[in-house]
Amino acid sequence: MDACCSPKRAADSGYRRVLVAALALNIAMFAVEVAAGVISGSSSLLADAVDFAGDASSYALSLWALALAPAWRSRAALAKGFAMGAYGLFVIAMAAWHASRGTVPEPATMGAVALLALAVNLGVAAMLYRYRNGDADMRSVWLCSRNDAISNIAVMVAAAGVFGTGSGWPDYLVAAIMAALALGASVIVVRQARREILAAA
């Protein structure tokens, strides 16, 4: 059978198209959320913006890794797993900084942008759903998209909490939850990537 018509090559081609679309959407949402986070003073929106940037980098890395041997794809996933953990620690630090300053974000902007981000991330998650049980690299991409959708819902809840209480604490709490999701996904991806690297050695 012609290699270009093989199931694996066809699957890689479909996955590549999904990654390109996801990359473009994440770059656009990063710009939107940075602007909205600065305007509203929301740590959870800024945290989500950084997450969009991290995801864009993750999708770009996955596109590059598609042409590599499986062992190198696992190494790329390992790097992404550590990056997810670093993101989680960054969000914790940022939430603590806003809490120390008593920042009260603007809830209407938080809610509107979170709703837009949720629509984007649900679309990306739907495109990636069929690849969720692939290798460590595919799994890391799926976990990122899943966590993003959960985070957007959480930011909307935080916006309602800020509106109802007049306090920034709902925003800080959601940022901490987002950090915990990132750290948990980091552990899952790093463990699977290490197993795959050892198996390929």
FINULO-277745 format. One record per atom (N, C-alpha, C, CB): residue number from 0; x, y, z. Coordinates in steps of 0.05 Angstrom, whole numbers. Glycine has a CB too. Example, Ala and Ser with C-alpha at 12.3 -4.5 7.8 and 13.67 -1.06 7.14 Angstrom:
% FINULO-277745
{0, {264, -114, 156}}
{0, {246, -90, 156}}
{0, {264, -66, 156}}
{0, {226, -89, 181}}
{1, {257, -45, 142}}
{1, {273, -21, 143}}
{1, {258, 1, 157}}
{1, {282, -12, 114}}
This chain:
% FINULO-277745
{0, {17, -24, 0}}
{0, {0, 0, 0}}
{0, {17, 25, 0}}
{0, {-19, 0, 25}}
{1, {9, 45, -14}}
{1, {24, 70, -15}}
{1, {25, 82, 12}}
{1, {11, 90, -35}}
{2, {49, 91, 21}}
{2, {52, 102, 48}}
{2, {34, 125, 53}}
{2, {81, 111, 52}}
{3, {29, 142, 33}}
{3, {12, 165, 38}}
{3, {-17, 157, 43}}
{3, {13, 184, 14}}
{4, {-24, 132, 36}}
{4, {-52, 123, 40}}
{4, {-54, 105, 64}}
{4, {-62, 109, 15}}
{5, {-32, 101, 79}}
{5, {-33, 83, 102}}
{5, {-49, 96, 124}}
{5, {-4, 78, 112}}
{6, {-62, 79, 142}}
{6, {-78, 90, 163}}
{6, {-63, 109, 182}}
{6, {-90, 68, 180}}
{7, {-37, 101, 188}}
{7, {-21, 118, 206}}
{7, {-16, 145, 193}}
{7, {5, 104, 213}}
{8, {-8, 146, 167}}
{8, {-3, 171, 154}}
{8, {-29, 188, 152}}
{8, {9, 167, 126}}
{9, {-51, 175, 147}}
{9, {-77, 190, 146}}
{9, {-84, 201, 173}}
{9, {-99, 171, 136}}
{10, {-79, 185, 194}}
{10, {-84, 195, 222}}
{10, {-67, 219, 228}}
{10, {-80, 172, 242}}
{11, {-41, 217, 222}}
{11, {-23, 239, 227}}
{11, {-31, 264, 212}}
{11, {6, 231, 219}}
{12, {-41, 261, 187}}
{12, {-49, 283, 171}}
{12, {-73, 297, 184}}
{12, {-56, 274, 143}}
{13, {-93, 281, 193}}
{13, {-116, 292, 207}}
{13, {-108, 306, 233}}
{13, {-136, 271, 212}}
{14, {-90, 294, 248}}
{14, {-81, 305, 273}}
{14, {-66, 331, 268}}
{14, {-63, 285, 288}}
{15, {-50, 332, 246}}
{15, {-36, 356, 240}}
{15, {-55, 379, 234}}
{15, {-17, 351, 215}}
{16, {-76, 374, 219}}
{16, {-95, 395, 213}}
{16, {-109, 406, 238}}
{16, {-117, 385, 193}}
{17, {-115, 387, 256}}
{17, {-128, 396, 282}}
{17, {-108, 413, 298}}
{17, {-136, 371, 298}}
{18, {-83, 405, 298}}
{18, {-63, 421, 313}}
{18, {-59, 449, 302}}
{18, {-36, 406, 313}}
{19, {-59, 451, 275}}
{19, {-56, 477, 263}}
{19, {-80, 495, 270}}
{19, {-54, 475, 231}}
{20, {-104, 484, 269}}
{20, {-128, 500, 277}}
{20, {-126, 508, 306}}
{20, {-153, 484, 271}}
{21, {-119, 489, 323}}
{21, {-117, 495, 352}}
{21, {-95, 516, 358}}
{21, {-111, 469, 368}}
{22, {-73, 514, 343}}
{22, {-52, 534, 347}}
{22, {-61, 562, 341}}
{22, {-28, 527, 329}}
{23, {-75, 565, 318}}
{23, {-85, 592, 310}}
{23, {-105, 603, 330}}
{23, {-98, 590, 282}}
{24, {-123, 586, 340}}
{24, {-144, 594, 359}}
{24, {-131, 602, 386}}
{24, {-164, 572, 363}}
{25, {-111, 587, 395}}
{25, {-98, 593, 420}}
{25, {-82, 619, 419}}
{25, {-80, 570, 429}}
{26, {-69, 625, 397}}
{26, {-54, 650, 394}}
{26, {-73, 674, 395}}
{26, {-38, 651, 367}}
{27, {-96, 671, 382}}
{27, {-116, 693, 382}}
{27, {-127, 697, 410}}
{27, {-138, 687, 362}}
{28, {-133, 676, 424}}
{28, {-145, 679, 451}}
{28, {-124, 688, 471}}
{28, {-157, 652, 460}}
{29, {-99, 682, 467}}
{29, {-78, 693, 485}}
{29, {-79, 723, 484}}
{29, {-50, 682, 477}}
{30, {-80, 735, 460}}
{30, {-80, 764, 457}}
{30, {-105, 776, 469}}
{30, {-79, 771, 427}}
{31, {-128, 763, 465}}
{31, {-153, 773, 476}}
{31, {-152, 773, 507}}
{31, {-177, 757, 466}}
{32, {-143, 751, 519}}
{32, {-143, 749, 548}}
{32, {-122, 766, 562}}
{32, {-140, 720, 556}}
{33, {-100, 770, 549}}
{33, {-80, 788, 561}}
{33, {-92, 816, 563}}
{33, {-54, 789, 544}}
{34, {-104, 825, 542}}
{34, {-117, 852, 542}}
{34, {-139, 853, 563}}
{34, {-128, 859, 514}}
{35, {-156, 833, 563}}
{35, {-179, 832, 582}}
{35, {-169, 830, 611}}
{35, {-198, 810, 575}}
{36, {-149, 814, 615}}
{36, {-138, 810, 642}}
{36, {-127, 836, 653}}
{36, {-117, 789, 643}}
{37, {-112, 850, 637}}
{37, {-101, 876, 645}}
{37, {-123, 896, 651}}
{37, {-81, 887, 624}}
{38, {-142, 898, 633}}
{38, {-164, 917, 636}}
{38, {-181, 911, 661}}
{38, {-182, 917, 611}}
{39, {-187, 886, 665}}
{39, {-205, 878, 687}}
{39, {-191, 875, 714}}
{39, {-219, 853, 680}}
{40, {-164, 871, 713}}
{40, {-149, 865, 738}}
{40, {-153, 837, 748}}
{40, {-156, 885, 758}}
{41, {-160, 819, 731}}
{41, {-166, 791, 739}}
{41, {-141, 773, 737}}
{41, {-188, 779, 722}}
{42, {-133, 761, 760}}
{42, {-111, 742, 760}}
{42, {-118, 716, 746}}
{42, {-101, 737, 788}}
{43, {-144, 708, 748}}
{43, {-151, 683, 735}}
{43, {-152, 686, 704}}
{43, {-179, 674, 745}}
{44, {-160, 710, 695}}
{44, {-159, 714, 666}}
{44, {-130, 715, 655}}
{44, {-174, 740, 658}}
{45, {-113, 729, 670}}
{45, {-85, 730, 662}}
{45, {-72, 702, 663}}
{45, {-69, 749, 680}}
{46, {-80, 686, 684}}
{46, {-70, 659, 685}}
{46, {-80, 643, 661}}
{46, {-80, 645, 711}}
{47, {-105, 647, 653}}
{47, {-115, 633, 630}}
{47, {-101, 642, 605}}
{47, {-145, 636, 628}}
{48, {-94, 668, 603}}
{48, {-80, 678, 580}}
{48, {-53, 664, 577}}
{48, {-76, 708, 582}}
{49, {-39, 661, 600}}
{49, {-13, 648, 600}}
{49, {-17, 619, 591}}
{49, {1, 649, 628}}
{50, {-39, 607, 600}}
{50, {-45, 579, 592}}
{50, {-49, 577, 562}}
{50, {-70, 569, 607}}
{51, {-63, 597, 550}}
{51, {-67, 597, 521}}
{51, {-39, 598, 507}}
{51, {-85, 620, 512}}
{52, {-21, 615, 518}}
{52, {6, 617, 506}}
{52, {20, 590, 508}}
{52, {22, 639, 519}}
{53, {18, 578, 532}}
{53, {31, 552, 536}}
{53, {19, 531, 517}}
{53, {28, 543, 564}}
{54, {-7, 531, 514}}
{54, {-19, 512, 496}}
{54, {-11, 516, 467}}
{54, {-50, 513, 498}}
{55, {-9, 542, 459}}
{55, {1, 548, 432}}
{55, {29, 536, 427}}
{55, {0, 578, 426}}
{56, {46, 540, 447}}
{56, {73, 529, 446}}
{56, {72, 498, 445}}
{56, {90, 538, 469}}
{57, {53, 487, 460}}
{57, {50, 458, 461}}
{57, {41, 447, 434}}
{57, {30, 450, 482}}
{58, {22, 461, 421}}
{58, {13, 452, 395}}
{58, {35, 454, 374}}
{58, {-12, 468, 386}}
{59, {50, 476, 375}}
{59, {72, 480, 357}}
{59, {93, 458, 360}}
{59, {85, 508, 361}}
{60, {99, 451, 385}}
{60, {118, 430, 391}}
{60, {108, 403, 381}}
{60, {124, 428, 421}}
{61, {82, 398, 384}}
{61, {70, 373, 375}}
{61, {71, 371, 344}}
{61, {41, 371, 384}}
{62, {67, 393, 331}}
{62, {69, 394, 301}}
{62, {97, 386, 293}}
{62, {61, 421, 290}}
{63, {117, 397, 306}}
{63, {145, 391, 300}}
{63, {151, 362, 306}}
{63, {164, 409, 316}}
{64, {140, 352, 328}}
{64, {146, 324, 337}}
{64, {133, 303, 319}}
{64, {137, 320, 366}}
{65, {113, 310, 304}}
{65, {99, 291, 287}}
{65, {118, 278, 267}}
{65, {76, 304, 272}}
{66, {139, 292, 259}}
{66, {158, 282, 239}}
{66, {180, 266, 252}}
{66, {169, 304, 222}}
{67, {180, 264, 278}}
{67, {202, 251, 292}}
{67, {195, 222, 300}}
{67, {209, 266, 318}}
{68, {215, 207, 308}}
{68, {211, 180, 318}}
{68, {195, 180, 344}}
{68, {238, 165, 322}}
{69, {181, 158, 351}}
{69, {165, 158, 375}}
{69, {180, 166, 400}}
{69, {154, 130, 379}}
{70, {205, 158, 403}}
{70, {221, 165, 427}}
{70, {224, 195, 430}}
{70, {248, 151, 426}}
{71, {228, 209, 407}}
{71, {231, 238, 408}}
{71, {204, 252, 414}}
{71, {242, 248, 382}}
{72, {182, 240, 404}}
{72, {156, 251, 411}}
{72, {151, 248, 441}}
{72, {134, 236, 396}}
{73, {160, 227, 453}}
{73, {158, 223, 482}}
{73, {175, 244, 497}}
{73, {165, 195, 491}}
{74, {199, 249, 486}}
{74, {216, 270, 499}}
{74, {203, 297, 497}}
{74, {244, 270, 485}}
{75, {190, 303, 474}}
{75, {176, 328, 471}}
{75, {153, 330, 491}}
{75, {165, 331, 442}}
{76, {139, 308, 495}}
{76, {117, 307, 515}}
{76, {128, 311, 543}}
{76, {102, 281, 513}}
{77, {151, 300, 549}}
{77, {164, 304, 575}}
{77, {169, 333, 580}}
{77, {190, 288, 577}}
{78, {180, 347, 560}}
{78, {185, 376, 562}}
{78, {159, 391, 567}}
{78, {199, 387, 537}}
{79, {138, 383, 553}}
{79, {112, 397, 557}}
{79, {101, 391, 585}}
{79, {92, 388, 535}}
{80, {105, 367, 595}}
{80, {96, 361, 621}}
{80, {109, 378, 642}}
{80, {101, 332, 628}}
{81, {135, 382, 640}}
{81, {149, 400, 659}}
{81, {139, 429, 656}}
{81, {179, 399, 654}}
{82, {134, 437, 631}}
{82, {124, 465, 626}}
{82, {96, 468, 639}}
{82, {122, 470, 596}}
{83, {79, 448, 638}}
{83, {53, 450, 651}}
{83, {56, 453, 681}}
{83, {37, 425, 645}}
{84, {76, 439, 693}}
{84, {81, 442, 721}}
{84, {91, 470, 728}}
{84, {101, 422, 730}}
{85, {108, 481, 711}}
{85, {118, 508, 715}}
{85, {96, 529, 713}}
{85, {140, 515, 694}}
{86, {77, 524, 695}}
{86, {54, 542, 692}}
{86, {38, 541, 718}}
{86, {37, 533, 668}}
{87, {33, 518, 729}}
{87, {18, 515, 754}}
{87, {31, 531, 777}}
{87, {16, 487, 762}}
{88, {57, 529, 779}}
{88, {72, 544, 800}}
{88, {70, 574, 795}}
{88, {101, 536, 801}}
{89, {71, 583, 770}}
{89, {69, 611, 763}}
{89, {42, 622, 771}}
{89, {74, 615, 733}}
{90, {21, 607, 766}}
{90, {-6, 616, 772}}
{90, {-10, 619, 803}}
{90, {-27, 596, 761}}
{91, {1, 600, 818}}
{91, {0, 602, 847}}
{91, {14, 628, 857}}
{91, {13, 578, 861}}
{92, {37, 634, 846}}
{92, {52, 658, 853}}
{92, {36, 683, 846}}
{92, {79, 659, 840}}
{93, {24, 683, 823}}
{93, {9, 707, 814}}
{93, {-16, 711, 831}}
{93, {1, 704, 784}}
{94, {-30, 690, 838}}
{94, {-54, 692, 854}}
{94, {-46, 703, 882}}
{94, {-68, 665, 857}}
{95, {-24, 693, 893}}
{95, {-15, 703, 919}}
{95, {-8, 732, 918}}
{95, {10, 686, 928}}
{96, {4, 741, 896}}
{96, {12, 769, 893}}
{96, {-13, 787, 893}}
{96, {28, 774, 868}}
{97, {-34, 779, 877}}
{97, {-58, 795, 876}}
{97, {-73, 794, 903}}
{97, {-77, 784, 854}}
{98, {-72, 772, 916}}
{98, {-85, 770, 943}}
{98, {-71, 789, 962}}
{98, {-84, 741, 953}}
{99, {-45, 791, 961}}
{99, {-30, 809, 979}}
{99, {-37, 838, 974}}
{99, {0, 804, 977}}
{100, {-44, 844, 949}}
{100, {-51, 872, 942}}
{100, {-81, 878, 945}}
{100, {-42, 877, 914}}
{101, {-97, 857, 949}}
{101, {-125, 860, 952}}
{101, {-139, 869, 926}}
{101, {-131, 881, 972}}
{102, {-129, 860, 903}}
{102, {-140, 867, 877}}
{102, {-169, 856, 874}}
{102, {-123, 856, 854}}
{103, {-187, 873, 866}}
{103, {-215, 865, 861}}
{103, {-220, 868, 831}}
{103, {-236, 881, 878}}
{104, {-221, 846, 816}}
{104, {-224, 848, 787}}
{104, {-252, 857, 778}}
{104, {-218, 821, 774}}
{105, {-255, 864, 753}}
{105, {-280, 873, 742}}
{105, {-295, 849, 731}}
{105, {-276, 895, 719}}
{106, {-318, 841, 743}}
{106, {-330, 815, 737}}
{106, {-343, 813, 710}}
{106, {-351, 809, 757}}
{107, {-354, 835, 699}}
{107, {-368, 833, 673}}
{107, {-348, 825, 651}}
{107, {-381, 860, 666}}
{108, {-325, 838, 651}}
{108, {-304, 831, 631}}
{108, {-295, 802, 635}}
{108, {-280, 850, 633}}
{109, {-290, 794, 660}}
{109, {-282, 767, 666}}
{109, {-302, 747, 654}}
{109, {-280, 763, 696}}
{110, {-328, 751, 660}}
{110, {-348, 732, 651}}
{110, {-350, 730, 621}}
{110, {-374, 739, 663}}
{111, {-350, 754, 607}}
{111, {-354, 754, 578}}
{111, {-330, 741, 564}}
{111, {-357, 783, 568}}
{112, {-306, 747, 573}}
{112, {-282, 735, 560}}
{112, {-280, 705, 566}}
{112, {-257, 750, 569}}
{113, {-287, 698, 591}}
{113, {-287, 669, 598}}
{113, {-307, 653, 581}}
{113, {-293, 666, 627}}
{114, {-330, 665, 575}}
{114, {-350, 652, 558}}
{114, {-339, 648, 530}}
{114, {-376, 668, 557}}
{115, {-326, 668, 519}}
{115, {-314, 666, 492}}
{115, {-292, 645, 492}}
{115, {-302, 693, 483}}
{116, {-275, 645, 513}}
{116, {-253, 625, 515}}
{116, {-264, 597, 518}}
{116, {-235, 631, 539}}
{117, {-286, 594, 532}}
{117, {-299, 568, 535}}
{117, {-308, 557, 508}}
{117, {-323, 569, 555}}
{118, {-321, 574, 492}}
{118, {-330, 566, 466}}
{118, {-306, 556, 449}}
{118, {-345, 589, 452}}
{119, {-284, 571, 450}}
{119, {-261, 564, 434}}
{119, {-249, 537, 444}}
{119, {-239, 586, 436}}
{120, {-246, 535, 470}}
{120, {-234, 510, 481}}
{120, {-251, 486, 478}}
{120, {-228, 514, 510}}
{121, {-278, 489, 479}}
{121, {-296, 466, 474}}
{121, {-293, 457, 445}}
{121, {-325, 473, 481}}
{122, {-290, 476, 427}}
{122, {-286, 469, 399}}
{122, {-260, 454, 395}}
{122, {-286, 494, 382}}
{123, {-238, 464, 408}}
{123, {-212, 450, 405}}
{123, {-214, 422, 418}}
{123, {-190, 467, 419}}
{124, {-226, 421, 442}}
{124, {-228, 395, 455}}
{124, {-244, 375, 438}}
{124, {-242, 398, 483}}
{125, {-265, 384, 425}}
{125, {-281, 366, 408}}
{125, {-264, 356, 385}}
{125, {-306, 381, 397}}
{126, {-247, 373, 373}}
{126, {-230, 365, 351}}
{126, {-209, 345, 360}}
{126, {-216, 389, 339}}
{127, {-200, 348, 385}}
{127, {-178, 330, 395}}
{127, {-189, 305, 409}}
{127, {-161, 346, 415}}
{128, {-214, 303, 413}}
{128, {-226, 281, 429}}
{128, {-217, 253, 419}}
{128, {-256, 283, 429}}
{129, {-217, 249, 393}}
{129, {-211, 223, 382}}
{129, {-181, 215, 387}}
{129, {-216, 223, 352}}
{130, {-164, 235, 394}}
{130, {-136, 229, 398}}
{130, {-128, 227, 427}}
{130, {-119, 250, 384}}
{131, {-148, 227, 446}}
{131, {-143, 230, 474}}
{131, {-128, 205, 486}}
{131, {-168, 234, 489}}
{132, {-130, 182, 473}}
{132, {-117, 158, 484}}
{132, {-92, 150, 467}}
{132, {-137, 135, 484}}
{133, {-80, 169, 454}}
{133, {-56, 164, 438}}
{133, {-31, 163, 456}}
{133, {-52, 184, 416}}
{134, {-8, 169, 444}}
{134, {17, 169, 459}}
{134, {18, 192, 479}}
{134, {41, 170, 440}}
{135, {40, 195, 493}}
{135, {42, 216, 514}}
{135, {39, 244, 502}}
{135, {69, 214, 528}}
{136, {49, 248, 478}}
{136, {46, 274, 465}}
{136, {17, 281, 459}}
{136, {63, 275, 439}}
{137, {3, 262, 447}}
{137, {-26, 266, 442}}
{137, {-42, 269, 468}}
{137, {-37, 243, 426}}
{138, {-34, 253, 488}}
{138, {-49, 255, 513}}
{138, {-44, 282, 526}}
{138, {-40, 233, 532}}
{139, {-20, 293, 524}}
{139, {-14, 319, 536}}
{139, {-31, 341, 523}}
{139, {16, 326, 534}}
{140, {-34, 339, 496}}
{140, {-50, 359, 482}}
{140, {-79, 357, 490}}
{140, {-48, 355, 451}}
{141, {-90, 332, 493}}
{141, {-117, 329, 501}}
{141, {-122, 339, 529}}
{141, {-125, 299, 500}}
{142, {-103, 333, 548}}
{142, {-106, 343, 575}}
{142, {-106, 373, 577}}
{142, {-84, 331, 593}}
{143, {-89, 386, 560}}
{143, {-89, 415, 560}}
{143, {-116, 426, 552}}
{143, {-67, 425, 540}}
{144, {-128, 415, 531}}
{144, {-153, 425, 521}}
{144, {-175, 420, 541}}
{144, {-161, 412, 494}}
{145, {-175, 396, 554}}
{145, {-195, 390, 575}}
{145, {-193, 410, 598}}
{145, {-192, 361, 585}}
{146, {-168, 414, 608}}
{146, {-164, 432, 630}}
{146, {-172, 460, 624}}
{146, {-134, 431, 639}}
{147, {-168, 468, 599}}
{147, {-175, 495, 590}}
{147, {-205, 500, 592}}
{147, {-165, 500, 562}}
{148, {-221, 481, 583}}
{148, {-250, 484, 585}}
{148, {-259, 485, 614}}
{148, {-264, 460, 570}}
{149, {-248, 468, 631}}
{149, {-254, 469, 659}}
{149, {-247, 496, 671}}
{149, {-240, 446, 674}}
{150, {-223, 506, 664}}
{150, {-214, 531, 674}}
{150, {-232, 554, 666}}
{150, {-186, 537, 665}}
{151, {-242, 554, 641}}
{151, {-260, 575, 632}}
{151, {-286, 576, 648}}
{151, {-266, 572, 602}}
{152, {-297, 552, 654}}
{152, {-321, 551, 670}}
{152, {-315, 562, 698}}
{152, {-332, 521, 672}}
{153, {-292, 554, 708}}
{153, {-284, 564, 735}}
{153, {-281, 594, 736}}
{153, {-258, 551, 744}}
{154, {-270, 606, 714}}
{154, {-268, 635, 713}}
{154, {-295, 648, 713}}
{154, {-251, 644, 688}}
{155, {-314, 636, 699}}
{155, {-341, 647, 699}}
{155, {-354, 646, 727}}
{155, {-359, 631, 679}}
{156, {-349, 624, 741}}
{156, {-358, 622, 769}}
{156, {-345, 643, 786}}
{156, {-353, 594, 780}}
{157, {-319, 647, 782}}
{157, {-304, 668, 797}}
{157, {-316, 695, 792}}
{157, {-275, 667, 790}}
{158, {-323, 701, 766}}
{158, {-334, 727, 760}}
{158, {-360, 731, 775}}
{158, {-339, 729, 729}}
{159, {-377, 710, 776}}
{159, {-402, 712, 791}}
{159, {-396, 717, 821}}
{159, {-419, 687, 787}}
{160, {-375, 703, 831}}
{160, {-368, 706, 859}}
{160, {-358, 734, 865}}
{160, {-347, 686, 867}}
{161, {-342, 745, 848}}
{161, {-331, 772, 852}}
{161, {-354, 792, 851}}
{161, {-310, 779, 830}}
{162, {-373, 788, 832}}
{162, {-396, 806, 829}}
{162, {-414, 805, 854}}
{162, {-413, 799, 805}}
{163, {-417, 781, 865}}
{163, {-435, 777, 888}}
{163, {-423, 786, 914}}
{163, {-443, 749, 890}}
{164, {-397, 784, 917}}
{164, {-384, 790, 943}}
{164, {-369, 816, 943}}
{164, {-365, 768, 950}}
{165, {-362, 827, 919}}
{165, {-345, 851, 918}}
{165, {-317, 846, 928}}
{165, {-358, 873, 935}}
{166, {-309, 821, 929}}
{166, {-282, 813, 938}}
{166, {-267, 799, 916}}
{166, {-284, 795, 963}}
{167, {-241, 800, 917}}
{167, {-224, 787, 897}}
{167, {-219, 757, 904}}
{167, {-198, 801, 895}}
{168, {-228, 748, 927}}
{168, {-222, 721, 935}}
{168, {-232, 699, 916}}
{168, {-232, 716, 962}}
{169, {-256, 701, 905}}
{169, {-265, 681, 886}}
{169, {-245, 679, 862}}
{169, {-293, 687, 875}}
{170, {-234, 701, 854}}
{170, {-214, 702, 832}}
{170, {-189, 687, 840}}
{170, {-208, 730, 823}}
{171, {-179, 693, 864}}
{171, {-155, 680, 874}}
{171, {-159, 650, 877}}
{171, {-146, 692, 901}}
{172, {-182, 642, 887}}
{172, {-188, 614, 891}}
{172, {-188, 599, 865}}
{172, {-214, 610, 906}}
{173, {-201, 610, 845}}
{173, {-202, 597, 818}}
{173, {-175, 595, 806}}
{173, {-221, 613, 799}}
{174, {-158, 616, 810}}
{174, {-131, 615, 799}}
{174, {-116, 591, 812}}
{174, {-116, 641, 805}}
{175, {-120, 587, 839}}
{175, {-107, 564, 853}}
{175, {-117, 538, 842}}
{175, {-113, 566, 883}}
{176, {-143, 536, 836}}
{176, {-154, 511, 824}}
{176, {-142, 506, 797}}
{176, {-185, 512, 822}}
{177, {-139, 526, 781}}
{177, {-126, 524, 755}}
{177, {-98, 514, 757}}
{177, {-127, 550, 739}}
{178, {-84, 524, 778}}
{178, {-56, 515, 783}}
{178, {-56, 485, 790}}
{178, {-44, 532, 805}}
{179, {-75, 477, 806}}
{179, {-76, 449, 814}}
{179, {-81, 430, 790}}
{179, {-97, 444, 836}}
{180, {-99, 439, 772}}
{180, {-104, 423, 748}}
{180, {-79, 420, 731}}
{180, {-126, 437, 731}}
{181, {-64, 443, 728}}
{181, {-39, 442, 712}}
{181, {-19, 424, 725}}
{181, {-28, 470, 709}}
{182, {-16, 425, 751}}
{182, {4, 408, 765}}
{182, {-4, 378, 763}}
{182, {6, 416, 795}}
{183, {-30, 372, 765}}
{183, {-39, 345, 763}}
{183, {-35, 334, 735}}
{183, {-69, 343, 770}}
{184, {-41, 350, 715}}
{184, {-36, 341, 687}}
{184, {-6, 337, 682}}
{184, {-48, 361, 667}}
{185, {10, 355, 694}}
{185, {39, 353, 691}}
{185, {49, 325, 701}}
{185, {53, 375, 706}}
{186, {39, 317, 724}}
{186, {48, 291, 735}}
{186, {40, 268, 716}}
{186, {35, 287, 763}}
{187, {15, 269, 706}}
{187, {6, 248, 688}}
{187, {23, 246, 663}}
{187, {-24, 252, 680}}
{188, {28, 269, 650}}
{188, {43, 269, 625}}
{188, {72, 261, 629}}
{188, {41, 296, 612}}
{189, {84, 271, 650}}
{189, {112, 265, 655}}
{189, {116, 235, 661}}
{189, {123, 281, 679}}
{190, {98, 223, 676}}
{190, {100, 195, 682}}
{190, {97, 178, 657}}
{190, {78, 187, 702}}
{191, {77, 184, 640}}
{191, {73, 168, 616}}
{191, {97, 172, 597}}
{191, {47, 176, 602}}
{192, {106, 197, 594}}
{192, {129, 202, 576}}
{192, {154, 187, 585}}
{192, {134, 232, 574}}
{193, {158, 186, 610}}
{193, {182, 171, 621}}
{193, {180, 142, 615}}
{193, {185, 176, 651}}
{194, {155, 131, 619}}
{194, {151, 102, 613}}
{194, {157, 97, 583}}
{194, {123, 94, 620}}
{195, {147, 114, 566}}
{195, {151, 110, 537}}
{195, {181, 112, 530}}
{195, {135, 130, 521}}
{196, {195, 131, 542}}
{196, {224, 135, 536}}
{196, {239, 110, 545}}
{196, {235, 160, 550}}
{197, {233, 100, 569}}
{197, {247, 76, 579}}
{197, {241, 52, 562}}
{197, {238, 70, 609}}
{198, {216, 49, 552}}
{198, {208, 27, 536}}
{198, {222, 28, 509}}
{198, {178, 26, 531}}
{199, {228, 52, 499}}
{199, {241, 55, 473}}
{199, {272, 52, 475}}
{199, {234, 81, 461}}
{200, {282, 53, 499}}
{200, {312, 52, 502}}
{200, {323, 24, 495}}
{200, {320, 60, 531}}
